Amino acid sequence: MPPTDTQSAAPEARQTVTSEAVLDAALTLFAERGYHGTALSQIAERLGIRTPSLYNHMRSKQELLETLVAATLRDVLTDFHGAVADSEDPVVQLRAATRVYALRHATHRREALVVNRDTTSLPEPALTEMRERRREHERAIRSIIMRGIECGAFAVGNAGLASFAILEMSVSIARWFREDGPRTAEQVADEYAEFALRICRYRG
């Protein structure tokens, strides 16, 4: 029955915090303050809950970092494979692979900052596993460049050094790109794709 004048209505139910919300809050704080500079109490405060309630969604702060890094590196590889799937031409593949990687660093800046700064805070064996996923991406880019050299499309002398330069320049986007800047994320990604071809001394 509805409450009378002498009865008070039940308090409004508090919004449920999900595991996804915990990860998102952790990602934001790790990006802003660094993994070691973020306390679990700060994540809980951001979510409006008590710190012990976080343990309904995770075992430790370390697990949060591992989950975030693993998801990001998985998505990087998924992006790569999707970008190069429609062509065997190393020029087309390098342009597409660089573009999608650059675009991710402009549109997923929090993830990029955390992965590139805080992955080394992971314990073994997680650290070795995450490093291997990053090396898998680098080897794939290097393989494209080597095929481009073999077919005469690229004239760069060192495929490994070229792949490193392309990846590192793309990583830097997360540190300087701003949504309200003079270029959109897509424009930056397009330009970086052309930079990659220049690094490889494209003969087109």
TALIN-V605966 format. One record per pair of residues at least 6 apart in sequence whose ideal C-beta (glycine too) atoms are under 7 Angstrom apart, sorted by the first residue. I is the first residue (numbers start at 1). J is the second residue. Records with the same first field share a line. If there is no record, write none. Layout:
I: J + J
This chain:
3: 9
17: 47 + 49
19: 57
21: 47
22: 43 + 47 + 54 + 57 + 58
23: 64 + 67 + 68
25: 43 + 46 + 47
26: 43 + 64 + 68
27: 68 + 110 + 111 + 114
28: 110
29: 38 + 42 + 43 + 46
30: 38 + 65 + 114 + 118
31: 110 + 113 + 114
34: 117 + 118
35: 65 + 118 + 121
36: 121
40: 51 + 54 + 61
41: 51
43: 54
44: 50 + 51 + 53 + 54
58: 64
62: 123
65: 118 + 121 + 122
66: 122 + 126
68: 111 + 114
69: 115 + 119 + 122 + 130
70: 130
72: 111 + 115
73: 115 + 130 + 133 + 134
76: 104 + 137
77: 133 + 136 + 137
79: 100 + 101 + 104
80: 97 + 100 + 137 + 140
83: 96 + 97 + 100
84: 93 + 96 + 97
87: 93
90: 144 + 147 + 148 + 151 + 153
91: 148 + 153 + 197 + 202 + 204
93: 144
94: 144 + 145 + 148 + 196 + 197 + 200
95: 193 + 196 + 197
97: 141 + 144
98: 166 + 170 + 192 + 193 + 196
99: 189 + 190 + 192 + 193
101: 170
102: 170 + 173 + 188 + 189 + 192 + 193
103: 185 + 186 + 189
105: 112 + 170 + 171 + 173 + 174
106: 173 + 177 + 185 + 188 + 189
107: 185
109: 174 + 177
112: 171 + 174
113: 174
116: 171
119: 130
120: 127
122: 130
138: 163 + 167
141: 163 + 166 + 167
142: 159 + 160 + 163
145: 154 + 156 + 159 + 162 + 163 + 200
146: 159
148: 154 + 200
149: 156 + 159
152: 203
153: 202 + 203 + 204
154: 200 + 201 + 202
155: 201 + 203
156: 162 + 199 + 200 + 201
162: 199 + 200
165: 199
166: 196 + 199
169: 192 + 195
170: 192
173: 188
177: 185 + 188
